[in-house]
């Protein structure tokens, strides 16, 4: 099931710089998109979301961009901090179908100090 | 800050045994979910539960699985006869309602079937 793809398994950035995590989806029924952060041995932690009627949502250091025509979204973290080092999951849901989230495989972000 | 809790954190069971995984969702949330993550694989949706009934279930959620909200606070996942391939992290989640509401996840229960 490749409906949500995160093609970069890992990303390494310098502290203070921008981290850009990418996600592509194939299912045009998806209308709500979320980013989660996960540390080992913990559950996913909600970061930020965006509905399909918007193209940008911002919350502090985190901004999510949605390009519906390209079926692409990205998460920008500015400035990146060492505590941001974690696995980042993109998830999407077709709201009509029970709010089930379809997850990408995740991207490991390492922020170097 | 309210959070989803899960017990136990780790459960070891023998193949064929029944297990019950327990979750306490956030108190004012109405929508509840179970997901699982097999080691090295994606997080997968199992089931969503709303208004005391299953709202949606995946093809993984076969007759061996059941969910219940036995009281006003707990939400359980039962696996009737465990198989080796049921070994995974099981995550419970809840959201305030259906629609544009984020899901909050618990810390997970690691189920090991031997």
gemmi code that builds the backbone of each chain (N, CA, C; Angstrom):
import gemmi

chains = {
    "A": [
        ("UNK", (0.857, -1.186, 0.000), (0.000, 0.000, 0.000), (0.894, 1.236, 0.000)),
        ("UNK", (0.973, 1.921, -1.145), (1.894, 3.041, -1.281), (1.124, 4.341, -1.450)),
        ("UNK", (0.005, 4.501, -0.803), (-0.819, 5.682, -0.988), (-0.138, 6.939, -0.455)),
        ("UNK", (0.690, 6.777, 0.576), (1.431, 7.907, 1.142), (2.902, 7.516, 1.142)),
        ("UNK", (3.697, 8.348, 0.477), (5.113, 8.008, 0.315), (6.002, 9.104, 0.890)),
        ("UNK", (6.973, 8.663, 1.656), (8.026, 9.559, 2.097), (9.308, 8.973, 1.537)),
        ("UNK", (9.796, 9.571, 0.469), (10.862, 8.953, -0.311), (12.243, 9.097, 0.306)),
        ("UNK", (12.382, 10.014, 1.267), (13.691, 10.174, 1.910), (13.677, 9.446, 3.243)),
        ("UNK", (14.431, 8.357, 3.372), (14.434, 7.650, 4.655), (15.103, 8.449, 5.764)),
        ("UNK", (16.028, 9.361, 5.389), (16.699, 10.139, 6.422), (17.118, 11.504, 5.888)),
        ("UNK", (17.322, 12.409, 6.845), (17.730, 13.773, 6.519), (18.592, 14.285, 7.661)),
        ("UNK", (19.695, 14.915, 7.306), (20.580, 15.462, 8.329), (20.761, 16.953, 8.069)),
        ("UNK", (20.533, 17.784, 9.097), (20.671, 19.236, 8.942), (21.439, 19.804, 10.127)),
        ("UNK", (21.988, 20.971, 9.918), (22.723, 21.659, 10.967), (21.738, 22.438, 11.835)),
        ("UNK", (22.010, 22.466, 13.132), (21.196, 23.264, 14.053), (21.065, 24.691, 13.529)),
        ("UNK", (19.854, 25.234, 13.613), (19.614, 26.604, 13.181), (19.182, 26.738, 11.726)),
        ("UNK", (19.442, 25.677, 10.938), (19.059, 25.726, 9.524), (17.638, 25.199, 9.353)),
        ("UNK", (17.147, 25.246, 8.118), (15.809, 24.764, 7.826), (15.826, 23.264, 7.534)),
        ("UNK", (14.847, 22.556, 8.074), (14.621, 21.149, 7.717), (13.378, 21.108, 6.843)),
        ("UNK", (13.466, 20.408, 5.727), (12.314, 20.254, 4.836), (12.065, 18.767, 4.637)),
        ("UNK", (10.908, 18.325, 5.087), (10.527, 16.918, 4.944), (9.390, 16.835, 3.933)),
        ("UNK", (9.493, 15.895, 3.043), (8.549, 15.805, 1.922), (7.680, 14.561, 1.985)),
        ("UNK", (6.521, 14.677, 1.369), (5.551, 13.589, 1.374), (4.715, 13.678, 0.099)),
        ("UNK", (4.497, 12.552, -0.543), (3.645, 12.491, -1.731), (2.507, 11.522, -1.480)),
        ("UNK", (1.378, 11.776, -2.098), (0.251, 10.866, -1.937), (-0.386, 10.603, -3.288)),
        ("UNK", (-1.100, 9.512, -3.375), (-1.694, 9.135, -4.659), (-3.221, 9.165, -4.626)),
        ("UNK", (-3.799, 9.067, -3.450), (-5.255, 8.953, -3.337), (-5.904, 10.341, -3.325)),
        ("UNK", (-6.651, 10.663, -4.359), (-7.272, 11.985, -4.453), (-8.431, 12.150, -3.466)),
        ("UNK", (-8.806, 11.061, -2.784), (-9.862, 11.156, -1.769), (-9.338, 11.742, -0.454)),
        ("UNK", (-8.025, 11.779, -0.286), (-7.468, 12.334, 0.943), (-7.804, 13.814, 1.034)),
        ("UNK", (-8.302, 14.240, 2.193), (-8.632, 15.648, 2.333), (-8.170, 16.262, 3.651)),
        ("UNK", (-7.412, 15.498, 4.421), (-6.859, 16.040, 5.663), (-5.506, 15.385, 5.855)),
        ("UNK", (-4.496, 16.218, 6.136), (-3.121, 15.730, 6.182), (-2.483, 16.150, 7.501)),
        ("UNK", (-1.700, 15.262, 8.069), (-1.112, 15.516, 9.382), (0.349, 15.094, 9.384)),
        ("UNK", (1.121, 15.765, 10.219), (2.504, 15.368, 10.482), (2.627, 14.972, 11.948)),
        ("UNK", (3.317, 13.863, 12.160), (3.579, 13.368, 13.498), (5.081, 13.191, 13.665)),
        ("UNK", (5.522, 13.358, 14.908), (6.907, 13.109, 15.277), (6.912, 11.904, 16.213)),
        ("UNK", (7.923, 11.065, 16.083), (7.975, 9.874, 16.939), (9.392, 9.640, 17.436)),
        ("UNK", (9.496, 9.477, 18.749), (10.749, 9.040, 19.362), (10.677, 7.534, 19.591)),
        ("UNK", (11.825, 6.867, 19.674), (11.817, 5.425, 19.933), (11.038, 5.079, 21.203)),
        ("UNK", (10.290, 4.000, 21.142), (9.525, 3.474, 22.283), (8.431, 4.435, 22.758)),
        ("UNK", (8.027, 5.367, 21.909), (6.909, 6.247, 22.234), (5.899, 6.209, 21.100)),
        ("UNK", (4.696, 6.719, 21.372), (3.709, 6.820, 20.318), (3.936, 8.067, 19.473)),
        ("UNK", (3.332, 8.124, 18.288), (3.441, 9.334, 17.461), (2.852, 10.539, 18.190)),
        ("UNK", (3.533, 11.666, 18.061), (3.071, 12.925, 18.666), (2.623, 13.869, 17.558)),
        ("UNK", (1.400, 14.362, 17.661), (0.867, 15.258, 16.651), (1.659, 16.561, 16.603)),
        ("UNK", (1.980, 16.998, 15.369), (2.708, 18.253, 15.200), (1.834, 19.334, 14.589)),
        ("UNK", (1.318, 19.061, 13.408), (0.606, 20.083, 12.652), (-0.231, 19.389, 11.587)),
        ("UNK", (-1.314, 20.046, 11.178), (-2.186, 19.458, 10.166), (-2.608, 20.518, 9.158)),
        ("UNK", (-3.194, 20.041, 8.065), (-3.706, 20.954, 7.049), (-4.867, 20.276, 6.333)),
        ("UNK", (-5.915, 21.028, 6.079), (-7.024, 20.472, 5.307), (-6.810, 20.797, 3.835)),
        ("UNK", (-7.527, 20.095, 2.994), (-7.297, 20.219, 1.550), (-7.767, 21.557, 0.981)),
        ("UNK", (-8.489, 22.341, 1.791), (-8.945, 23.644, 1.274), (-7.883, 24.730, 1.483)),
        ("UNK", (-6.811, 24.372, 2.174), (-5.725, 25.340, 2.418), (-4.479, 24.905, 1.674)),
        ("UNK", (-3.527, 25.837, 1.530), (-2.245, 25.445, 0.956), (-1.090, 25.671, 1.927)),
        ("UNK", (-1.387, 26.248, 3.073), (-0.333, 26.496, 4.055), (-0.949, 26.576, 5.443)),
        ("UNK", (-0.221, 26.029, 6.412), (-0.603, 26.185, 7.809), (0.666, 26.307, 8.628)),
        ("UNK", (0.656, 27.252, 9.542), (1.864, 27.571, 10.284), (1.593, 27.493, 11.779)),
        ("UNK", (2.553, 26.929, 12.527), (2.435, 26.867, 13.973), (3.837, 26.968, 14.551)),
        ("UNK", (4.191, 28.167, 14.950), (5.525, 28.366, 15.522), (6.611, 28.088, 14.511)),
        ("UNK", (7.503, 27.158, 14.858), (8.613, 26.826, 13.957), (8.197, 25.885, 12.819)),
        ("UNK", (6.977, 25.388, 12.870), (6.529, 24.379, 11.917), (5.539, 24.970, 10.915)),
        ("UNK", (5.798, 24.705, 9.643), (4.893, 25.120, 8.574), (4.673, 23.939, 7.652)),
        ("UNK", (3.414, 23.691, 7.321), (3.101, 22.640, 6.356), (2.553, 23.299, 5.102)),
        ("UNK", (3.049, 22.840, 3.957), (2.606, 23.325, 2.657), (1.929, 22.178, 1.918)),
        ("UNK", (0.808, 22.483, 1.273), (0.097, 21.466, 0.499), (-0.049, 21.931, -0.944)),
        ("UNK", (0.383, 21.092, -1.867), (0.215, 21.328, -3.295), (-0.682, 20.226, -3.832)),
        ("UNK", (-1.977, 20.523, -3.915), (-2.943, 19.485, -4.284), (-2.765, 18.999, -5.709)),
        ("UNK", (-2.410, 19.898, -6.603), (-2.282, 19.480, -8.005), (-1.136, 18.500, -8.164)),
        ("UNK", (-0.085, 18.681, -7.364), (1.062, 17.777, -7.413), (0.912, 16.616, -6.425)),
        ("UNK", (-0.127, 16.644, -5.618), (-0.324, 15.646, -4.555), (0.945, 15.544, -3.701)),
        ("UNK", (1.357, 16.689, -3.212), (2.604, 16.782, -2.473), (2.425, 17.706, -1.268)),
        ("UNK", (2.990, 17.288, -0.146), (3.050, 18.204, 0.991), (4.437, 18.167, 1.600)),
        ("UNK", (4.756, 19.243, 2.298), (6.064, 19.322, 2.927), (5.924, 19.968, 4.294)),
        ("UNK", (6.845, 19.602, 5.157), (6.932, 20.167, 6.500), (8.246, 20.923, 6.596)),
        ("UNK", (8.161, 22.192, 6.957), (9.349, 23.006, 7.152), (9.520, 23.276, 8.645)),
        ("UNK", (10.734, 23.069, 9.118), (11.049, 23.352, 10.516), (12.164, 24.403, 10.516)),
        ("UNK", (11.831, 25.577, 11.055), (12.808, 26.667, 11.081), (12.735, 27.417, 12.409)),
        ("UNK", (13.840, 27.606, 13.149), (15.113, 26.950, 12.914), (15.105, 25.543, 13.509)),
        ("UNK", (15.860, 24.655, 12.944), (15.938, 23.293, 13.463), (16.745, 23.270, 14.761)),
        ("UNK", (16.310, 22.420, 15.684), (16.977, 22.279, 16.979), (17.341, 20.807, 17.189)),
        ("UNK", (18.366, 20.537, 17.980), (18.749, 19.130, 18.226), (17.594, 18.290, 18.765)),
        ("UNK", (16.703, 18.897, 19.562), (15.549, 18.165, 20.093), (14.540, 17.764, 19.030)),
        ("UNK", (14.679, 18.304, 17.821), (13.789, 17.917, 16.721), (14.192, 16.572, 16.126)),
        ("UNK", (15.334, 16.059, 16.496), (15.793, 14.769, 15.962), (14.814, 13.671, 16.365)),
        ("UNK", (14.205, 13.049, 15.365), (13.151, 12.045, 15.591), (12.768, 11.475, 14.227)),
        ("UNK", (11.809, 10.572, 14.229), (11.208, 10.098, 12.984), (9.947, 10.917, 12.733)),
        ("UNK", (9.809, 11.429, 11.528), (8.653, 12.238, 11.157), (7.774, 11.460, 10.185)),
        ("UNK", (6.503, 11.347, 10.534), (5.547, 10.637, 9.703), (4.545, 11.602, 9.106)),
        ("UNK", (4.316, 11.431, 7.833), (3.230, 12.097, 7.141), (2.035, 11.151, 7.187)),
        ("UNK", (0.839, 11.683, 7.387), (-0.360, 10.847, 7.393), (-1.475, 11.588, 6.678)),
        ("UNK", (-2.377, 10.830, 6.103), (-3.488, 11.424, 5.357), (-4.749, 10.626, 5.628)),
        ("UNK", (-5.879, 11.296, 5.489), (-7.134, 10.602, 5.709), (-8.215, 11.094, 4.762)),
        ("UNK", (-9.027, 10.164, 4.274), (-10.255, 10.563, 3.596), (-11.331, 10.684, 4.664)),
        ("UNK", (-11.680, 11.880, 5.035), (-12.532, 12.097, 6.201), (-13.857, 11.347, 6.142)),
        ("UNK", (-14.292, 11.065, 4.944), (-15.568, 10.386, 4.792), (-15.530, 8.965, 5.329)),
        ("UNK", (-14.327, 8.376, 5.419), (-14.207, 6.962, 5.737), (-13.624, 6.743, 7.124)),
        ("UNK", (-14.325, 7.211, 8.127), (-13.984, 6.868, 9.505), (-12.716, 7.481, 10.030)),
        ("UNK", (-12.213, 8.517, 9.366), (-11.019, 9.211, 9.881), (-9.786, 8.331, 9.944)),
        ("UNK", (-9.742, 7.225, 9.231), (-8.559, 6.378, 9.336), (-7.371, 7.072, 8.704)),
        ("UNK", (-6.262, 7.051, 9.427), (-5.031, 7.652, 8.944), (-4.236, 6.631, 8.154)),
        ("UNK", (-3.727, 7.061, 7.002), (-2.791, 6.264, 6.211), (-1.435, 6.931, 6.357)),
        ("UNK", (-0.472, 6.177, 6.870), (0.837, 6.720, 7.198), (1.856, 6.452, 6.098)),
        ("UNK", (2.808, 7.386, 5.978), (4.008, 7.126, 5.206), (4.990, 6.317, 6.048)),
        ("UNK", (6.114, 5.969, 5.423), (7.103, 5.119, 6.082), (7.959, 5.878, 7.082)),
        ("UNK", (7.930, 7.206, 7.010), (8.699, 8.007, 7.959), (10.030, 8.465, 7.402)),
        ("UNK", (10.498, 9.596, 7.915), (11.827, 10.130, 7.607), (12.538, 10.397, 8.920)),
        ("UNK", (13.741, 9.852, 9.055), (14.542, 10.101, 10.257), (15.258, 11.439, 10.086)),
        ("UNK", (14.968, 12.359, 10.977), (15.634, 13.668, 10.952), (16.696, 13.710, 12.036)),
        ("UNK", (17.902, 14.076, 11.639), (18.991, 14.287, 12.599), (19.421, 15.747, 12.508)),
        ("UNK", (19.335, 16.427, 13.633), (19.772, 17.824, 13.677), (21.087, 17.865, 14.436)),
        ("UNK", (22.119, 18.282, 13.768), (23.469, 18.285, 14.354), (23.748, 19.641, 14.996)),
        ("UNK", (24.321, 19.569, 16.196), (24.664, 20.819, 16.881), (26.117, 21.204, 16.600)),
    ],
    "B": [
        ("UNK", (-1.287, 18.396, 30.643), (-1.983, 18.218, 29.365), (-2.543, 16.793, 29.301)),
        ("UNK", (-3.815, 16.662, 28.907), (-4.409, 15.313, 28.840), (-3.660, 14.440, 27.839)),
        ("UNK", (-3.608, 13.155, 28.138), (-2.931, 12.250, 27.227), (-3.626, 10.901, 27.205)),
        ("UNK", (-3.356, 10.162, 26.151), (-3.861, 8.801, 26.008), (-2.902, 7.867, 26.742)),
        ("UNK", (-3.453, 6.988, 27.560), (-2.594, 6.027, 28.251), (-2.939, 4.616, 27.795)),
        ("UNK", (-1.933, 3.725, 27.860), (-2.124, 2.335, 27.447), (-1.457, 1.407, 28.445)),
        ("UNK", (-2.118, 0.286, 28.689), (-1.530, -0.755, 29.531), (-1.805, -2.119, 28.925)),
        ("UNK", (-0.883, -3.087, 29.091), (0.461, -2.903, 29.639), (1.376, -2.270, 28.604)),
        ("UNK", (2.589, -1.932, 28.998), (3.537, -1.394, 28.019), (4.130, -2.534, 27.186)),
        ("UNK", (4.219, -3.715, 27.780), (4.739, -4.871, 27.059), (3.964, -6.109, 27.503)),
        ("UNK", (3.521, -6.886, 26.534), (2.765, -8.111, 26.813), (3.401, -9.237, 26.017)),
        ("UNK", (3.754, -10.294, 26.736), (4.274, -11.496, 26.077), (3.224, -12.592, 26.239)),
        ("UNK", (2.888, -13.256, 25.153), (1.873, -14.284, 25.217), (2.247, -15.429, 24.296)),
        ("UNK", (1.651, -16.576, 24.556), (1.916, -17.727, 23.688), (0.888, -17.765, 22.570)),
        ("UNK", (1.306, -18.279, 21.447), (0.433, -18.428, 20.283), (-0.857, -19.147, 20.678)),
        ("UNK", (-1.980, -18.626, 20.212), (-3.256, -19.238, 20.517), (-3.948, -18.668, 21.741)),
        ("UNK", (-3.218, -17.885, 22.527), (-3.812, -17.294, 23.722), (-4.560, -16.007, 23.368)),
        ("UNK", (-5.482, -15.654, 24.233), (-6.216, -14.406, 24.080), (-5.484, -13.282, 24.814)),
        ("UNK", (-5.464, -12.093, 24.210), (-4.897, -10.940, 24.899), (-5.878, -9.779, 24.819)),
        ("UNK", (-5.836, -8.969, 25.835), (-6.632, -7.739, 25.854), (-5.684, -6.577, 26.108)),
        ("UNK", (-5.683, -5.654, 25.181), (-4.873, -4.445, 25.320), (-5.810, -3.319, 25.734)),
        ("UNK", (-5.353, -2.539, 26.700), (-6.236, -1.530, 27.274), (-5.742, -0.116, 27.006)),
        ("UNK", (-6.691, 0.773, 26.896), (-6.406, 2.167, 26.559), (-7.377, 3.051, 27.340)),
        ("UNK", (-6.880, 4.183, 27.796), (-7.766, 5.211, 28.327), (-7.602, 6.432, 27.437)),
        ("UNK", (-8.591, 6.708, 26.601), (-8.494, 7.873, 25.702), (-8.612, 9.179, 26.493)),
        ("UNK", (-8.370, 10.272, 25.833), (-8.548, 11.592, 26.439), (-10.036, 11.785, 26.740)),
        ("UNK", (-10.322, 12.339, 27.901), (-11.665, 12.213, 28.483), (-12.784, 12.860, 27.661)),
        ("UNK", (-12.560, 13.935, 26.982), (-13.663, 14.557, 26.238), (-13.646, 14.175, 24.755)),
        ("UNK", (-12.886, 13.156, 24.420), (-12.826, 12.703, 23.031), (-13.921, 11.680, 22.756)),
        ("UNK", (-14.387, 11.708, 21.510), (-15.519, 10.863, 21.138), (-15.143, 9.746, 20.160)),
        ("UNK", (-13.981, 9.858, 19.522), (-13.607, 8.939, 18.451), (-12.342, 8.211, 18.892)),
        ("UNK", (-12.338, 6.909, 18.745), (-11.231, 6.096, 19.241), (-10.725, 5.182, 18.138)),
        ("UNK", (-9.442, 4.875, 18.209), (-8.794, 4.123, 17.136), (-7.786, 3.140, 17.718)),
        ("UNK", (-7.508, 2.098, 16.948), (-6.354, 1.243, 17.165), (-5.547, 1.176, 15.874)),
        ("UNK", (-4.237, 1.294, 16.046), (-3.283, 1.122, 14.962), (-2.233, 0.124, 15.426)),
        ("UNK", (-1.484, -0.427, 14.479), (-0.352, -1.248, 14.874), (0.826, -0.963, 13.958)),
        ("UNK", (2.010, -1.270, 14.475), (3.227, -1.125, 13.689), (4.080, -2.360, 13.903)),
        ("UNK", (4.139, -3.189, 12.883), (5.055, -4.318, 12.902), (6.465, -3.772, 12.712)),
        ("UNK", (7.420, -4.393, 13.382), (8.801, -3.910, 13.353), (9.293, -3.705, 11.927)),
        ("UNK", (9.754, -2.476, 11.638), (10.304, -2.178, 10.324), (9.266, -1.813, 9.283)),
        ("UNK", (7.991, -1.800, 9.690), (6.938, -1.489, 8.724), (6.200, -0.202, 9.116)),
        ("UNK", (5.252, 0.184, 8.269), (4.499, 1.411, 8.519), (3.498, 1.224, 9.655)),
        ("UNK", (3.064, 2.324, 10.213), (1.928, 2.309, 11.130), (0.664, 2.035, 10.302)),
        ("UNK", (-0.110, 1.038, 10.747), (-1.291, 0.623, 9.972), (-2.565, 0.804, 10.787)),
        ("UNK", (-3.577, 1.312, 10.153), (-4.886, 1.464, 10.778), (-5.530, 0.097, 10.976)),
        ("UNK", (-6.136, -0.103, 12.150), (-6.904, -1.321, 12.399), (-8.397, -1.024, 12.418)),
        ("UNK", (-8.805, -0.090, 13.286), (-10.231, 0.108, 13.499), (-10.480, 1.493, 14.090)),
        ("UNK", (-11.645, 2.048, 13.761), (-12.103, 3.267, 14.428), (-13.460, 2.976, 15.074)),
        ("UNK", (-13.746, 3.703, 16.144), (-14.898, 3.393, 16.996), (-15.544, 4.694, 17.402)),
        ("UNK", (-16.839, 4.790, 17.178), (-17.553, 6.038, 17.450), (-18.961, 5.711, 17.873)),
        ("UNK", (-19.412, 6.370, 18.911), (-20.798, 6.186, 19.353), (-21.097, 4.715, 19.630)),
        ("UNK", (-20.137, 4.055, 20.276), (-20.272, 2.661, 20.707), (-20.390, 1.638, 19.585)),
        ("UNK", (-19.898, 1.993, 18.422), (-19.840, 0.996, 17.369), (-18.649, 1.240, 16.454)),
        ("UNK", (-18.267, 0.201, 15.745), (-17.160, 0.312, 14.809), (-17.580, 1.214, 13.654)),
        ("UNK", (-16.737, 2.213, 13.370), (-17.001, 3.128, 12.277), (-16.357, 2.643, 10.977)),
        ("UNK", (-15.142, 2.143, 11.109), (-14.396, 1.675, 9.950), (-13.391, 0.644, 10.436)),
        ("UNK", (-13.143, -0.373, 9.631), (-12.105, -1.342, 9.986), (-11.332, -1.726, 8.741)),
        ("UNK", (-10.079, -2.113, 8.964), (-9.235, -2.515, 7.848), (-9.369, -4.027, 7.624)),
        ("UNK", (-8.756, -4.469, 6.545), (-8.806, -5.905, 6.237), (-8.006, -6.723, 7.256)),
        ("UNK", (-7.111, -6.062, 7.987), (-6.362, -6.748, 9.043), (-7.303, -7.132, 10.175)),
        ("UNK", (-8.275, -6.314, 10.432), (-9.180, -6.473, 11.577), (-10.206, -7.556, 11.249)),
        ("UNK", (-9.771, -8.805, 11.380), (-10.675, -9.919, 11.056), (-11.412, -10.385, 12.308)),
        ("UNK", (-12.024, -11.557, 12.223), (-12.868, -12.052, 13.325), (-12.090, -12.331, 14.598)),
        ("UNK", (-10.760, -12.383, 14.512), (-9.950, -12.599, 15.706), (-9.852, -11.351, 16.575)),
        ("UNK", (-10.197, -10.212, 16.004), (-10.080, -8.942, 16.706), (-11.463, -8.446, 17.125)),
        ("UNK", (-11.509, -7.794, 18.268), (-12.730, -7.102, 18.663), (-12.351, -5.894, 19.513)),
        ("UNK", (-13.226, -4.916, 19.539), (-13.009, -3.739, 20.366), (-14.239, -3.512, 21.233)),
        ("UNK", (-13.993, -2.844, 22.343), (-15.076, -2.620, 23.285), (-14.769, -1.374, 24.097)),
        ("UNK", (-15.856, -0.675, 24.465), (-15.710, 0.408, 25.422), (-16.550, -0.008, 26.627)),
        ("UNK", (-15.959, -0.769, 27.549), (-16.743, -1.401, 28.614), (-17.305, -0.429, 29.639)),
        ("UNK", (-16.694, 0.760, 29.731), (-17.201, 1.765, 30.662), (-16.922, 3.125, 30.069)),
        ("UNK", (-17.050, 4.181, 30.855), (-16.907, 5.519, 30.302), (-15.498, 5.968, 30.039)),
        ("UNK", (-14.504, 5.114, 30.427), (-13.142, 5.594, 30.266), (-12.247, 4.650, 29.474)),
        ("UNK", (-12.487, 3.342, 29.540), (-11.577, 2.403, 28.896), (-12.016, 2.053, 27.487)),
        ("UNK", (-11.024, 1.723, 26.666), (-11.254, 1.268, 25.300), (-10.299, 0.098, 25.092)),
        ("UNK", (-10.830, -1.069, 24.748), (-9.981, -2.257, 24.700), (-9.938, -2.873, 23.307)),
        ("UNK", (-8.818, -3.526, 23.034), (-8.644, -4.328, 21.827), (-8.384, -5.754, 22.283)),
        ("UNK", (-9.208, -6.686, 21.818), (-9.025, -8.090, 22.157), (-8.596, -8.840, 20.910)),
        ("UNK", (-7.578, -9.669, 21.098), (-7.192, -10.607, 20.044), (-7.499, -11.989, 20.592)),
        ("UNK", (-8.396, -12.691, 19.934), (-8.959, -13.931, 20.487), (-7.948, -15.071, 20.550)),
        ("UNK", (-7.235, -15.272, 19.501), (-6.283, -16.386, 19.416), (-5.056, -15.868, 18.687)),
        ("UNK", (-4.065, -15.474, 19.460), (-2.927, -14.767, 18.864), (-2.101, -15.660, 17.955)),
        ("UNK", (-1.536, -15.015, 16.934), (-0.634, -15.680, 15.990), (0.727, -14.979, 16.075)),
        ("UNK", (1.745, -15.666, 15.591), (3.081, -15.080, 15.613), (3.100, -13.724, 14.920)),
        ("UNK", (2.355, -13.622, 13.812), (2.361, -12.392, 13.021), (1.591, -11.242, 13.666)),
        ("UNK", (0.982, -11.492, 14.824), (0.336, -10.406, 15.576), (1.351, -9.623, 16.411)),
        ("UNK", (2.573, -10.116, 16.478), (3.612, -9.406, 17.224), (3.844, -8.039, 16.592)),
        ("UNK", (3.681, -6.987, 17.385), (3.753, -5.616, 16.872), (3.607, -4.649, 18.033)),
        ("UNK", (3.819, -3.361, 17.737), (3.417, -2.293, 18.662), (1.981, -1.928, 18.333)),
        ("UNK", (1.145, -1.879, 19.344), (-0.246, -1.500, 19.149), (-0.468, -0.125, 19.789)),
        ("UNK", (-0.953, 0.789, 18.971), (-1.188, 2.142, 19.440), (-2.687, 2.425, 19.483)),
        ("UNK", (-3.109, 2.987, 20.582), (-4.460, 3.508, 20.711), (-4.403, 5.006, 20.427)),
        ("UNK", (-5.458, 5.545, 19.852), (-5.529, 6.983, 19.592), (-6.952, 7.459, 19.830)),
        ("UNK", (-7.079, 8.761, 20.062), (-8.420, 9.330, 20.187), (-8.440, 10.718, 19.553)),
        ("UNK", (-9.626, 11.145, 19.155), (-9.801, 12.497, 18.619), (-11.104, 13.061, 19.170)),
        ("UNK", (-11.177, 14.384, 19.175), (-12.318, 15.041, 19.809), (-13.618, 14.646, 19.122)),
        ("UNK", (-13.550, 14.487, 17.825), (-14.729, 14.093, 17.053), (-14.232, 13.619, 15.707)),
        ("UNK", (-15.137, 13.274, 14.819), (-14.722, 12.965, 13.456), (-14.568, 14.280, 12.709)),
        ("UNK", (-13.902, 14.241, 11.585), (-13.687, 15.469, 10.829), (-12.294, 16.000, 11.042)),
        ("UNK", (-12.157, 17.292, 10.990), (-10.845, 17.936, 11.006), (-10.290, 18.032, 12.430)),
        ("UNK", (-10.120, 16.881, 13.055), (-9.578, 16.827, 14.406), (-8.401, 15.864, 14.420)),
        ("UNK", (-7.305, 16.347, 14.986), (-6.118, 15.499, 15.019), (-6.326, 14.341, 15.985)),
        ("UNK", (-5.621, 13.263, 15.702), (-5.654, 12.090, 16.554), (-4.442, 12.126, 17.482)),
        ("UNK", (-4.693, 11.837, 18.747), (-3.633, 11.798, 19.746), (-3.372, 10.345, 20.114)),
        ("UNK", (-2.104, 9.993, 20.079), (-1.712, 8.603, 20.260), (-1.192, 8.335, 21.665)),
        ("UNK", (-1.438, 7.116, 22.125), (-0.823, 6.647, 23.356), (0.589, 6.151, 23.103)),
        ("UNK", (1.278, 5.731, 24.170), (2.679, 5.298, 24.052), (2.852, 3.921, 23.422)),
        ("UNK", (1.744, 3.176, 23.323), (1.829, 1.874, 22.678), (1.977, 0.718, 23.648)),
        ("UNK", (1.537, -0.451, 23.198), (1.784, -1.726, 23.890), (2.560, -2.603, 22.925)),
        ("UNK", (3.714, -3.070, 23.400), (4.468, -3.999, 22.565), (3.963, -5.400, 22.834)),
        ("UNK", (3.371, -6.035, 21.829), (2.874, -7.405, 21.953), (3.864, -8.349, 21.302)),
        ("UNK", (4.312, -9.317, 22.089), (5.222, -10.342, 21.584), (4.523, -11.686, 21.702)),
        ("UNK", (4.315, -12.357, 20.581), (3.681, -13.672, 20.553), (4.766, -14.707, 20.290)),
        ("UNK", (4.866, -15.675, 21.213), (5.935, -16.693, 21.083), (5.366, -18.059, 20.741)),
    ],
}
model = gemmi.Model(1)
for chain_id, residues in chains.items():
    chain = gemmi.Chain(chain_id)
    for i, (resn, *xyz) in enumerate(residues, 1):
        res = gemmi.Residue()
        res.name, res.seqid = resn, gemmi.SeqId(i, " ")
        for name, pos in zip(("N", "CA", "C"), xyz):
            atom = gemmi.Atom()
            atom.name, atom.element = name, gemmi.Element(name[0])
            atom.pos, atom.b_iso = gemmi.Position(*pos), 0.0
            res.add_atom(atom)
        chain.add_residue(res)
    model.add_chain(chain)
structure = gemmi.Structure()
structure.add_model(model)
structure.setup_entities()
